[in-house]
Amino acid sequence: MLSRTKWLFTLILGFFFLPSFAQTRDEQAIRRMLAAQIVQWNHGNPAGYMKGYWQNDSLVFIGKSGPTYGFDSTLAHYRNAYPSVEKMGKLQSGIIRVRMLSSKYAYVIGRWQLVRKAGNLAGYYTLLLEKMKGAWVIIEDHSS
């Protein structure tokens, strides 16, 4: 009887903790994707940086000039704002919080900094990510 009780207890614990293991894997995947973006930026590759974004006209990027809609418009925004490797500088980013909203959506708060000869820039960002076809992508970005 005791072994059956232990088995049942283990099964019940598994149901409670299984979602947290999935969230941990998802959070790690999100952190890896965001880290890969930094590497691409620091190599002067805005198109590579954009691989973390949803390639869709419904992508929303909100910066100091207001909202930009669509993947192509967001990439054009980055290329116009940072037309050279020198203007891009070196990106540093620190994730403050990753909140798993569900198995499909996550919310990230972070701080960014560009170290450049032309003068450093810094601010904060919030990201809404969606898991599509097994990969996390940014669907909304508000950077200030």
Disulfide bonds with the S-S distance in Angstrom:
none
